[in-house]
Amino acid sequence: MIFLRYTLSYAAVIFLFVTGAVLADPRSQFEEGLVQYRSDNWEQAVSIWENLLEQGYESGPLQYNLGNAYFRLNELSKCLLAYERAAKLMPRDKDVQANLELVRLSVVDRIEAPVRLSLWNWIDTLRDSLTLRELSGLMQITGLLLAALIAARWFVSLKLRSIIRPLLFSLFIAYIVCMSWYGWRHTLDKNQYAIIMTEKADVYSGPDESSTQLFSLHEGTRILTREELTDWMRIRLADGREGWLRLKEIENI
């Protein structure tokens, strides 16, 4: 069953700890959540894992397992929110993507994005295959190698310089690609997506209930947030529709 393939894997116990934090306590809490999950105490597992998030510990596996527990509790919006967050942290994980696509089938709203060429979809997939953290690390490694080769050229023979030259060119191109890729992802990651958390959310033409009601959205629908004004948020859907809804009805991914 797909929801159990990754849940109980201790190899997934990986946390992004703040500098100087102690590993043992968060790890033991995470594993205690797994024990509760295996015992079908899903509410207790959720409580433990949500407490970890409140302490500032977050990772893809933590969000993934939290989504699994919410799925067991039949809490669609919270399940989707956790899976979406896991997908941001682990964009290449097939289990996360499979579970996310499966749970999305339960969402009432069917919002179709404009038809695009397959090439653009492939480019989007490639773009999202690495996280900003990974791209930053790759860019730093490439930059260090490039700097090391430039420095080495001054201390090697002419024969070796002719060998280093094409390597320098390749690393320079790789560095430019990494830098451009990072900038591309960073720009797109500024777009903040959110999930509808209430059973139904009415969308209005303005940030006021006296304005015209345009349409309604339902639990689990993914939206793009555009502008916050007091207790309201202007949102945009994949099909281009826009409007305002109450801030309390959504939660950012």
Backbone bond lengths (Angstrom), bond angles and torsions (degrees), N, CA, C in turn:
res aa  C-N    CA-C-N  psi(-1)  N-CA   C-N-CA  omega(-1)  CA-C   N-CA-C  phi
1 M - - - 1.459 - - 1.527 108.92 -
2 I 1.282 117.75 131.45 1.458 121.58 -167.68 1.520 113.59 -62.39
3 F 1.336 117.97 -29.93 1.450 119.52 -175.95 1.522 113.01 -76.20
4 L 1.333 116.97 -6.43 1.455 119.66 -179.84 1.515 112.89 -109.41
5 R 1.304 118.33 -6.46 1.466 120.74 -173.63 1.522 112.13 -62.53
6 Y 1.303 117.74 -36.66 1.456 121.78 -172.20 1.517 111.74 -110.44
7 T 1.315 115.71 -18.52 1.450 120.78 -169.79 1.508 114.11 -58.78
8 L 1.325 117.49 -43.70 1.449 120.71 -170.44 1.521 112.80 -100.85
9 S 1.307 117.32 17.01 1.464 121.23 -179.37 1.521 110.45 -83.51
10 Y 1.323 115.81 116.95 1.458 119.09 179.19 1.525 111.35 -71.76
11 A 1.331 117.18 -17.59 1.468 119.19 175.17 1.516 110.57 -64.68
12 A 1.340 116.57 -17.94 1.463 120.90 -178.24 1.518 112.94 -85.17
13 V 1.342 117.19 0.14 1.463 119.61 -177.46 1.526 109.36 -79.56
14 I 1.330 116.20 75.51 1.466 122.21 -177.83 1.519 107.78 -124.86
15 F 1.287 117.50 123.17 1.459 120.20 -178.14 1.526 110.61 -120.22
16 L 1.336 114.35 149.98 1.462 120.53 174.73 1.521 107.43 -95.54
17 F 1.325 116.52 95.99 1.453 120.55 -173.13 1.524 110.95 -91.49
18 V 1.316 114.75 146.72 1.455 119.85 173.84 1.516 108.61 -69.90
19 T 1.340 115.75 157.92 1.463 120.53 -175.72 1.524 111.11 -57.83
20 G 1.333 114.87 128.81 1.454 120.34 176.66 1.506 114.52 84.25
21 A 1.337 119.18 -0.24 1.462 121.04 -178.28 1.514 110.22 -72.45
22 V 1.312 116.88 153.94 1.453 122.72 -179.74 1.513 108.85 -90.87
23 L 1.368 116.93 129.15 1.452 121.57 -175.10 1.519 113.03 -73.51
24 A 1.307 118.29 -36.78 1.456 121.77 -167.05 1.516 112.65 -58.25
25 D 1.335 118.89 -47.01 1.453 120.69 -173.60 1.524 112.59 -66.06
26 P 1.344 119.61 -51.27 1.465 119.39 176.69 1.525 112.56 -59.24
27 R 1.326 117.43 -39.31 1.458 119.86 -179.91 1.525 110.55 -64.35
28 S 1.326 116.48 -43.14 1.464 119.56 -179.47 1.519 110.80 -65.74
29 Q 1.335 116.83 -35.70 1.465 120.03 177.12 1.527 110.64 -67.00
30 F 1.314 115.22 -41.95 1.467 118.67 178.49 1.526 110.52 -61.03
31 E 1.321 116.62 -45.53 1.461 121.10 -179.05 1.525 111.43 -67.27
32 E 1.341 116.69 -33.60 1.468 119.57 175.31 1.528 109.93 -64.04
33 G 1.333 116.08 -36.85 1.461 119.47 175.13 1.518 111.81 -62.43
34 L 1.341 116.88 -38.47 1.465 120.89 177.10 1.523 111.03 -64.55
35 V 1.337 116.22 -39.60 1.472 120.55 177.93 1.524 109.77 -61.32
36 Q 1.324 116.28 -45.47 1.464 120.35 179.42 1.528 110.81 -64.83
37 Y 1.319 116.59 -37.92 1.469 120.18 178.98 1.523 110.49 -63.80
38 R 1.326 116.76 -45.36 1.466 120.63 -179.90 1.527 111.72 -63.34
39 S 1.334 115.36 -27.76 1.468 120.46 -179.78 1.527 111.45 -87.74
40 D 1.331 116.05 9.08 1.470 122.70 -178.92 1.529 112.70 65.85
41 N 1.320 117.28 19.34 1.467 121.49 174.66 1.531 107.94 -92.77
42 W 1.319 115.27 69.72 1.459 119.92 -171.37 1.524 112.70 -68.06
43 E 1.326 116.99 -36.18 1.461 119.30 178.30 1.522 111.02 -63.56
44 Q 1.334 116.79 -39.28 1.455 120.48 178.46 1.533 110.77 -67.19
45 A 1.339 116.14 -39.71 1.467 120.06 177.48 1.525 110.38 -61.58
46 V 1.330 116.52 -43.57 1.465 121.01 178.20 1.522 110.46 -60.53
47 S 1.322 116.48 -44.41 1.461 120.89 -179.18 1.529 111.24 -59.58
48 I 1.327 116.57 -43.48 1.469 121.24 -179.46 1.523 110.58 -65.42
49 W 1.330 116.39 -47.29 1.468 119.72 -176.37 1.524 112.58 -71.11
50 E 1.341 117.00 -36.28 1.464 119.51 176.25 1.529 110.16 -65.39
51 N 1.326 116.30 -35.28 1.462 120.42 177.17 1.532 110.79 -63.36
52 L 1.331 116.49 -38.62 1.466 120.48 176.38 1.525 110.85 -61.57
53 L 1.325 116.43 -43.16 1.465 120.35 179.28 1.522 110.66 -63.03
54 E 1.331 116.70 -39.69 1.458 120.61 179.27 1.525 111.43 -64.23
55 Q 1.341 116.18 -28.44 1.463 120.71 178.03 1.532 112.19 -78.06
56 G 1.325 116.31 -7.91 1.458 119.98 178.30 1.511 115.18 99.55
57 Y 1.339 117.34 6.67 1.462 120.69 178.44 1.524 108.66 -94.50
58 E 1.324 115.85 126.73 1.462 119.41 -179.57 1.515 109.58 -144.10
59 S 1.324 115.72 141.97 1.459 121.48 175.25 1.516 107.76 -157.36
60 G 1.318 115.65 165.17 1.456 120.08 176.69 1.519 112.76 -59.18
61 P 1.345 118.96 -50.21 1.465 120.51 179.45 1.527 112.95 -58.67
62 L 1.329 117.41 -37.69 1.463 120.05 178.51 1.524 110.56 -63.10
63 Q 1.329 117.15 -47.35 1.462 120.71 179.12 1.528 110.99 -65.81
64 Y 1.325 116.80 -38.27 1.463 120.50 -179.45 1.523 110.83 -62.27
65 N 1.319 116.75 -48.92 1.456 120.39 -178.83 1.519 111.92 -67.72
66 L 1.325 116.66 -33.84 1.458 120.63 174.65 1.528 109.97 -62.24
67 G 1.326 116.37 -41.74 1.464 120.31 176.16 1.515 111.93 -61.26
68 N 1.327 117.12 -40.13 1.464 121.02 177.72 1.521 111.20 -60.52
69 A 1.342 115.98 -43.42 1.464 120.32 -179.32 1.527 110.71 -65.81
70 Y 1.328 116.79 -42.12 1.465 119.60 178.12 1.529 110.91 -65.50
71 F 1.322 117.08 -32.98 1.461 119.99 175.95 1.523 110.11 -62.09
72 R 1.321 116.42 -43.94 1.464 120.93 178.58 1.523 111.55 -62.34
73 L 1.324 116.14 -31.81 1.464 120.58 179.59 1.523 112.13 -86.56
74 N 1.339 116.14 1.42 1.463 122.32 178.56 1.532 112.02 61.14
75 E 1.323 116.65 36.98 1.466 121.69 176.25 1.527 107.70 -104.77
76 L 1.322 114.57 90.17 1.462 122.00 -169.75 1.524 113.17 -59.41
77 S 1.329 117.02 -51.55 1.463 119.34 -174.17 1.526 111.82 -64.37
78 K 1.325 117.31 -41.92 1.469 120.45 179.61 1.525 111.19 -69.34
79 C 1.325 116.26 -34.83 1.464 120.95 176.23 1.526 110.39 -62.85
80 L 1.324 116.36 -48.55 1.465 120.75 -180.00 1.524 111.51 -64.06
81 L 1.324 116.80 -40.48 1.461 120.56 179.55 1.526 110.72 -59.82
82 A 1.333 116.32 -44.87 1.466 120.43 -179.93 1.527 111.16 -66.23
83 Y 1.330 117.59 -42.55 1.465 120.60 178.75 1.529 111.53 -64.75
84 E 1.334 116.89 -39.72 1.471 120.26 178.54 1.526 110.30 -62.97
85 R 1.313 116.46 -41.55 1.465 119.99 178.42 1.527 111.00 -67.11
86 A 1.326 116.18 -38.00 1.470 119.85 176.99 1.524 110.44 -63.81
87 A 1.336 116.72 -39.11 1.463 120.96 -179.63 1.529 111.61 -65.52
88 K 1.334 117.62 -32.89 1.466 120.46 176.67 1.524 111.08 -67.63
89 L 1.328 115.62 -35.85 1.463 120.61 -177.64 1.523 112.72 -84.41
90 M 1.346 116.49 -27.63 1.475 121.16 -179.44 1.529 109.00 -131.72
91 P 1.328 117.94 69.76 1.468 120.78 -172.59 1.522 114.98 -64.72
92 R 1.336 118.35 -19.41 1.470 120.23 -177.98 1.530 112.85 -100.16
93 D 1.316 117.73 0.90 1.461 120.44 -177.21 1.531 110.60 -75.52
94 K 1.312 116.56 117.89 1.465 121.55 -175.63 1.523 112.31 -69.42
95 D 1.341 117.76 -35.18 1.459 120.38 179.32 1.525 111.10 -65.17
96 V 1.324 116.41 -42.70 1.460 120.34 178.34 1.525 110.19 -60.86
97 Q 1.327 116.60 -47.49 1.464 120.46 -178.97 1.525 111.53 -63.93
98 A 1.336 116.79 -40.71 1.465 120.66 -179.66 1.523 110.87 -64.40
99 N 1.331 117.05 -45.54 1.459 120.59 179.44 1.522 111.59 -64.87
100 L 1.323 115.67 -40.57 1.457 120.40 179.89 1.520 110.76 -62.25
101 E 1.323 117.08 -46.45 1.462 120.53 179.41 1.522 111.16 -64.10
102 L 1.326 117.12 -37.47 1.462 121.04 -179.43 1.522 111.49 -66.44
103 V 1.326 116.94 -45.33 1.462 120.76 -178.41 1.528 110.89 -70.13
104 R 1.309 117.72 -31.18 1.470 120.22 177.92 1.523 112.14 -60.49
105 L 1.316 117.02 -24.04 1.462 120.53 178.54 1.524 111.91 -65.37
106 S 1.334 116.66 -19.19 1.465 120.85 -179.43 1.524 112.66 -85.99
107 V 1.329 117.27 -8.54 1.465 120.87 -179.23 1.526 109.39 -74.03
108 V 1.327 116.02 134.15 1.470 121.25 -177.05 1.521 111.48 -65.23
109 D 1.330 116.65 -47.98 1.467 120.72 -174.78 1.525 111.57 -72.57
110 R 1.308 116.23 132.17 1.462 122.60 175.88 1.528 107.64 -114.01
111 I 1.307 116.08 96.27 1.462 121.70 -176.03 1.518 108.62 -105.95
112 E 1.300 115.95 112.77 1.457 121.46 -176.05 1.524 110.85 -94.58
113 A 1.310 115.72 126.43 1.464 120.63 175.27 1.529 109.08 -76.18
114 P 1.328 118.49 157.02 1.468 120.96 177.31 1.526 111.11 -56.13
115 V 1.324 116.13 145.82 1.467 121.37 -179.65 1.529 109.78 -65.30
116 R 1.335 115.80 133.41 1.460 121.01 -179.71 1.515 109.70 -126.36
117 L 1.327 115.82 159.88 1.455 120.59 174.53 1.523 109.76 -65.83
118 S 1.320 116.24 146.71 1.466 120.98 179.34 1.524 111.48 -58.81
119 L 1.332 116.14 -30.68 1.459 120.43 179.40 1.527 111.12 -58.87
120 W 1.342 117.10 -42.63 1.461 120.22 -179.05 1.521 111.04 -67.87
121 N 1.326 116.93 -36.59 1.464 119.79 176.55 1.526 110.54 -63.94
122 W 1.339 116.19 -38.86 1.466 120.31 178.40 1.522 110.41 -65.56
123 I 1.331 116.60 -40.54 1.468 120.77 178.62 1.528 110.47 -63.54
124 D 1.337 116.63 -41.76 1.466 120.28 178.08 1.523 111.29 -62.15
125 T 1.331 116.05 -40.89 1.464 120.25 179.15 1.520 110.76 -63.35
126 L 1.325 116.11 -43.12 1.463 120.69 177.84 1.519 110.85 -63.59
127 R 1.314 116.65 -43.83 1.469 121.61 -179.55 1.527 111.46 -59.12
128 D 1.325 116.34 -40.76 1.464 120.71 -175.14 1.521 113.57 -88.58
129 S 1.332 117.63 3.47 1.465 120.36 -175.63 1.525 113.09 -73.34
130 L 1.338 117.24 -18.96 1.461 121.59 177.85 1.521 109.53 -122.88
131 T 1.323 116.19 142.19 1.457 120.66 176.84 1.526 109.69 -80.27
132 L 1.328 115.63 166.06 1.463 119.94 177.24 1.522 111.19 -60.28
133 R 1.324 116.63 -38.41 1.462 120.63 179.29 1.534 110.30 -62.15
134 E 1.332 115.97 -43.38 1.466 120.14 -180.00 1.523 111.28 -67.00
135 L 1.326 116.51 -41.36 1.462 120.11 178.88 1.527 111.32 -64.91
136 S 1.325 116.20 -38.56 1.459 120.22 177.66 1.528 110.80 -62.75
137 G 1.333 116.30 -43.84 1.463 120.01 178.18 1.515 112.14 -64.22
138 L 1.337 116.25 -41.56 1.461 120.80 179.19 1.525 111.12 -64.13
139 M 1.324 115.83 -40.08 1.462 120.49 179.62 1.532 110.59 -65.73
140 Q 1.328 117.26 -40.27 1.464 120.85 179.25 1.531 111.58 -66.22
141 I 1.334 115.95 -42.96 1.470 119.67 179.38 1.528 110.66 -63.20
142 T 1.335 115.92 -45.25 1.465 120.45 179.22 1.526 110.96 -61.93
143 G 1.328 116.01 -41.72 1.459 120.28 178.85 1.519 112.80 -63.94
144 L 1.330 116.49 -40.51 1.466 120.35 178.73 1.525 111.45 -65.87
145 L 1.338 116.06 -42.18 1.463 119.71 177.94 1.524 111.01 -63.40
146 L 1.316 115.34 -40.31 1.466 120.17 178.91 1.528 110.49 -62.84
147 A 1.333 116.33 -45.61 1.466 120.46 179.31 1.529 111.23 -63.80
148 A 1.338 116.25 -39.13 1.469 120.29 179.90 1.526 111.28 -64.44
149 L 1.336 116.93 -41.22 1.463 120.04 179.55 1.526 111.66 -68.32
150 I 1.335 116.00 -38.49 1.472 119.20 177.76 1.529 110.12 -61.59
151 A 1.338 115.35 -43.23 1.468 119.38 178.58 1.524 111.52 -66.37
152 A 1.341 116.67 -37.56 1.469 120.91 -176.98 1.524 111.97 -66.44
153 R 1.331 117.04 -27.56 1.465 120.33 -178.43 1.529 112.00 -59.90
154 W 1.327 117.02 -26.33 1.462 120.22 -177.67 1.528 112.66 -80.81
155 F 1.324 116.68 -9.83 1.470 119.54 -173.94 1.528 113.15 -121.57
156 V 1.322 117.24 11.22 1.466 119.69 -178.56 1.525 109.52 -119.72
157 S 1.307 115.13 167.87 1.465 120.93 -179.40 1.525 110.77 -72.10
158 L 1.335 115.45 166.21 1.465 120.33 178.84 1.520 111.52 -61.24
159 K 1.336 116.00 -34.91 1.458 120.21 179.94 1.524 110.94 -63.67
160 L 1.337 115.93 -43.66 1.463 119.73 179.15 1.528 111.20 -69.58
161 R 1.332 116.14 -31.32 1.464 118.70 178.18 1.521 111.24 -61.42
162 S 1.332 116.10 -37.24 1.470 119.80 179.27 1.525 111.22 -66.20
163 I 1.335 116.19 -27.25 1.469 120.37 177.03 1.528 110.33 -79.03
164 I 1.334 115.69 -38.21 1.462 120.55 -177.66 1.524 111.94 -70.17
165 R 1.350 116.49 -30.85 1.463 120.53 -174.38 1.537 113.25 -54.69
166 P 1.348 120.20 -51.09 1.469 118.90 178.73 1.529 112.89 -65.47
167 L 1.344 116.76 -30.81 1.463 119.64 176.24 1.522 110.71 -65.92
168 L 1.333 115.19 -40.50 1.463 119.64 177.22 1.524 111.22 -60.64
169 F 1.315 115.17 -44.89 1.465 119.71 -179.61 1.530 110.43 -62.04
170 S 1.334 116.35 -44.39 1.467 120.80 -179.28 1.526 111.29 -63.24
171 L 1.343 116.05 -43.77 1.461 119.97 179.33 1.523 111.56 -66.56
172 F 1.322 116.50 -35.65 1.461 120.05 178.05 1.525 110.21 -63.70
173 I 1.331 116.37 -45.16 1.466 120.55 177.68 1.527 110.22 -62.47
174 A 1.346 116.30 -42.81 1.465 120.61 179.50 1.527 110.96 -61.74
175 Y 1.326 116.24 -39.80 1.464 120.28 179.57 1.527 110.89 -65.46
176 I 1.328 116.50 -42.50 1.468 120.68 178.40 1.527 110.28 -62.84
177 V 1.342 116.67 -41.80 1.467 120.98 178.57 1.525 110.39 -62.25
178 C 1.336 116.83 -46.83 1.466 121.19 179.82 1.524 111.35 -61.36
179 M 1.325 116.11 -43.14 1.459 120.66 -179.23 1.533 110.93 -64.80
180 S 1.335 116.28 -41.81 1.464 120.62 179.19 1.522 110.77 -67.51
181 W 1.334 115.83 -41.73 1.460 121.77 178.86 1.527 109.87 -61.67
182 Y 1.326 116.54 -44.31 1.465 120.93 179.03 1.530 110.63 -61.41
183 G 1.331 116.36 -46.23 1.456 119.79 179.14 1.512 112.44 -61.66
184 W 1.328 116.45 -38.34 1.464 122.38 178.71 1.515 110.10 -63.11
185 R 1.335 116.56 -49.92 1.457 121.27 179.91 1.523 111.42 -63.77
186 H 1.333 116.11 -41.52 1.461 120.03 -178.21 1.521 110.89 -62.02
187 T 1.324 116.44 -41.23 1.463 120.74 178.64 1.522 110.90 -63.91
188 L 1.334 116.38 -44.93 1.458 120.18 -178.80 1.523 111.99 -70.01
189 D 1.326 117.11 -33.35 1.460 120.41 -179.44 1.522 112.54 -70.02
190 K 1.324 116.73 -12.61 1.460 119.37 174.19 1.526 110.75 -70.05
191 N 1.333 116.44 -21.51 1.458 120.00 174.94 1.522 108.75 -69.01
192 Q 1.314 117.15 121.64 1.458 121.41 -177.16 1.527 110.06 -99.90
193 Y 1.314 115.72 118.43 1.460 120.89 176.52 1.522 109.73 -97.94
194 A 1.314 115.83 158.16 1.461 121.42 -178.60 1.525 109.56 -144.91
195 I 1.325 115.12 167.49 1.460 122.67 178.95 1.524 108.90 -118.98
196 I 1.331 117.03 137.63 1.460 121.39 172.69 1.523 107.90 -69.88
197 M 1.334 117.25 121.42 1.456 121.56 -174.40 1.525 112.90 -99.40
198 T 1.320 117.89 -17.47 1.462 121.12 -179.56 1.524 110.22 -94.88
199 E 1.320 115.67 162.87 1.466 120.08 -178.34 1.524 111.61 -59.93
200 K 1.335 116.18 -36.81 1.459 121.03 179.34 1.520 109.06 -148.44
201 A 1.328 116.47 139.26 1.467 121.73 178.73 1.520 108.72 -132.61
202 D 1.328 116.15 120.82 1.463 120.72 178.49 1.527 109.90 -83.77
203 V 1.319 115.46 137.58 1.466 121.78 -179.04 1.524 108.74 -109.69
204 Y 1.344 115.61 129.27 1.460 121.60 -174.53 1.532 111.27 -113.36
205 S 1.321 114.48 165.49 1.467 120.05 -179.76 1.520 112.21 -75.77
206 G 1.328 117.38 -17.00 1.460 122.39 178.44 1.513 110.56 -147.58
207 P 1.330 117.20 171.91 1.463 121.15 -177.92 1.524 113.08 -79.45
208 D 1.324 115.17 55.55 1.463 120.85 -177.93 1.525 108.35 -161.35
209 E 1.332 116.48 138.87 1.464 119.65 -179.18 1.522 112.54 -68.69
210 S 1.328 117.12 -16.67 1.463 120.02 177.98 1.528 112.01 -79.79
211 S 1.327 117.47 -11.01 1.468 120.90 177.41 1.526 109.89 -77.45
212 T 1.303 116.43 172.17 1.466 121.60 -175.65 1.528 111.56 -69.20
213 Q 1.334 114.91 132.47 1.467 118.74 174.71 1.526 108.28 -80.72
214 L 1.326 116.21 121.36 1.462 121.26 -175.37 1.526 112.69 -88.31
215 F 1.299 116.68 -47.59 1.464 121.93 -179.36 1.525 108.64 -167.10
216 S 1.310 116.40 176.57 1.465 121.66 179.33 1.522 109.92 -123.82
217 L 1.309 115.51 146.74 1.460 122.16 174.94 1.521 108.97 -118.35
218 H 1.322 115.40 162.23 1.458 119.59 -175.10 1.527 111.61 -126.28
219 E 1.308 114.12 167.95 1.462 122.98 -175.98 1.527 112.64 -48.60
220 G 1.330 115.29 131.12 1.459 120.92 175.28 1.517 115.51 93.15
221 T 1.329 117.88 -9.17 1.466 120.37 -178.95 1.531 110.41 -68.69
222 R 1.314 115.74 136.94 1.472 122.21 -179.72 1.520 109.17 -93.51
223 I 1.331 116.41 130.64 1.461 121.65 -177.01 1.528 109.87 -132.10
224 L 1.319 115.43 161.32 1.461 121.94 174.30 1.520 108.03 -104.11
225 T 1.331 117.36 123.48 1.462 120.65 179.15 1.525 109.47 -85.46
226 R 1.329 115.59 140.54 1.462 120.36 -174.61 1.528 113.72 -118.86
227 E 1.325 116.96 -43.17 1.466 119.41 -174.25 1.524 109.55 -155.15
228 E 1.322 116.32 131.81 1.467 121.70 178.86 1.520 109.41 -103.71
229 L 1.334 115.47 134.28 1.455 121.35 178.91 1.520 108.33 -140.44
230 T 1.329 116.03 108.27 1.474 123.31 -174.36 1.533 110.44 48.95
231 D 1.327 117.56 -111.49 1.468 120.91 -176.67 1.526 112.72 -98.53
232 W 1.323 116.33 16.17 1.461 120.20 -175.91 1.529 110.82 -123.88
233 M 1.332 114.45 157.41 1.464 121.30 177.51 1.522 109.43 -135.35
234 R 1.329 115.31 129.27 1.468 119.40 173.39 1.522 107.72 -83.32
235 I 1.317 115.79 130.46 1.464 120.22 -174.93 1.533 110.88 -125.80
236 R 1.319 114.64 162.74 1.459 121.37 178.07 1.519 108.36 -135.83
237 L 1.326 116.10 139.23 1.458 121.90 178.78 1.525 110.63 -99.60
238 A 1.307 115.74 165.66 1.466 121.15 -178.29 1.523 111.93 -62.17
239 D 1.343 117.32 -26.08 1.466 120.40 -179.86 1.524 112.85 -87.83
240 G 1.337 117.18 3.51 1.458 120.97 175.81 1.513 115.56 99.99
241 R 1.324 118.43 -12.28 1.462 120.56 179.72 1.533 110.73 -67.96
242 E 1.326 115.76 144.35 1.457 121.34 178.90 1.518 110.30 -131.53
243 G 1.324 115.69 162.67 1.455 120.98 177.83 1.511 110.59 173.48
244 W 1.320 114.93 -175.61 1.462 121.69 -178.68 1.518 110.26 -117.16
245 L 1.325 116.00 139.32 1.464 120.70 172.52 1.525 109.35 -138.37
246 R 1.312 115.74 168.92 1.467 120.55 -177.39 1.526 110.43 -70.75
247 L 1.308 115.43 137.09 1.459 121.84 -177.73 1.525 111.99 -60.88
248 K 1.321 116.80 -33.67 1.465 120.92 -176.80 1.530 112.66 -70.24
249 E 1.332 117.36 -10.68 1.463 120.53 -177.40 1.528 113.09 -89.98
250 I 1.325 117.19 -2.84 1.465 120.33 -177.37 1.526 110.65 -130.59
251 E 1.316 115.38 164.00 1.466 120.94 173.09 1.522 107.90 -141.80
252 N 1.316 115.96 133.64 1.463 121.18 -177.49 1.523 111.96 -68.34
253 I 1.330 114.88 143.19 1.467 120.67 176.99 1.527 108.81 -74.50
